[in-house]
Amino acid sequence: MRNSFLLLAALTLSLWACDSKKSKNENTLASIKDTKVLQYAIEGKVLYENYCANCHQNDGKGLGKLIPPLYKSDYMNEDIGRTARIIKYGQIGEITVNGQLYNEKMPANGQLTNMDIARIMTYIYNIWGNNEGVIDANKIEYYLKGEH
């Protein structure tokens, strides 16, 4: 009887954990159909989790009024080139994201290659409702020169 209860509880929890309540216009890795985008995004997710998620969180929603969200971020979506420069060189000073003022220093990630940044950006610009496609290392080089 106890084993049956434990089995039922485990099954219920696993079904609950797999129940996706995301909106239809909110992308996940599983929803990316283009294999090149998916490859970049999978590698970008790992890099994002290692370099970005500590502050911006795995879900991209940031840390309240301290760290801005990337999830549905008007600031991030306004200028893709600026995002590349912020990832590489960091940022100091006030910014407004989705109407909220933030003034925490974003540290530079000078150790990241253009390909690393391309993968991170392909990930963040193809989930959370975004659908930008592949952002490759050539685009990152262009953005880092400040040409966009």
Beta strands, then each sheet from edge to edge (+ up, - down):
strand 1: 95-97
strand 2: 100-102
sheet 1: 1+ 2-
end
